[in-house]
Amino acid sequence: MKPRLHALYVIVATLSLVAGVGAPMLLGSTTYAAVSASGSASATFRVDIPTERECAIWAGADLEIRGSRNRFDQCAHANDDVFLRGGDQRFRGSVRYVDAIDSNNNGHVLERGADKVAAAPAPVSLALADYAPGGRAAIAAGSSYHLRNSSAVIDAGALAAGLHYVDGDVVVRGAQSAVAVTLVAKGRITIESHDLRLTPFVDGLVLGAWRASGNAIEVQSDRGVYDGLLYAASANLQVAGGADGNTFSGKLVAGQNVAINGDDNVVAV
């Protein structure tokens, strides 16, 4: 007895749709037709397959991932090389590089693969002058504007909500529950806090540093939650946490290198 052919599914159209609020989500919409054994179409249905938003990590030069079990939910872009070290790094988005990718192949998972691409401009460009005294954001912040005219060490527990501008380097120490802060430094920002949770006060920006070279932002914390953009305008951005990891739900953007060290960090834009 011959098997009966009940239906054959045929792709009849492919569409694209931009949906969502904030960073766009592209949906690949594929329409299928159920075709009977006689050749007539009996029904159609559509399946929407999500693709990637803008990259969650953008490095103007190299991207280097060390440590173990770090997870990246959107694509990562490097305008030069990508170095994968440590073990069990997982990329749910694509890994994009301009020059080369160098991996130790120690259990890493690249769900969307690695792509050689052309150099691209940063997804965001901010001006230090907007946050300095008299700038757009400074004026708009009103009484929530906090100015430090020289380098400073700040106790996270005393970090008031608002826009903080430091005319130099700044170190943040201690613990803090959720607070709406935009911390901007003309020099370097170093976070030495644990269990720190920051949400942006203005422009979707949590940390912004304008040091010209070396590490402009260093996150040396564990169990931190950063719900906005980390922006190193011209230099490097380094996450050097320990074994307990941090969660970043905003982009990591650096004019030079981005380095992710430590274990169990999550970038989930």
Secondary structure, DSSP 4 states (H G I P E B T S, - for coil): -PPP---EEEEEEEEEEEESSSS-EEEEEEEEEEE-TTS-EEEEEEEEEE---S-SEEESS-EEE-SBS-EESS-EEESSEEEE-SB--EESS-EEESSEEEE--SS-EETT-EEE------S----GGGTSTTSHHHHHHGGGEEEESS-EEEEGGG--SEEEEESS-EEEES-EEEEEEEEEESS-EEE--SSEEEE-SBTTEEEEE--SSSEEEEE--SS-EE-SEEEESSSEEEEE--SS--EE-S-EEESS-EEEESSS-EE--
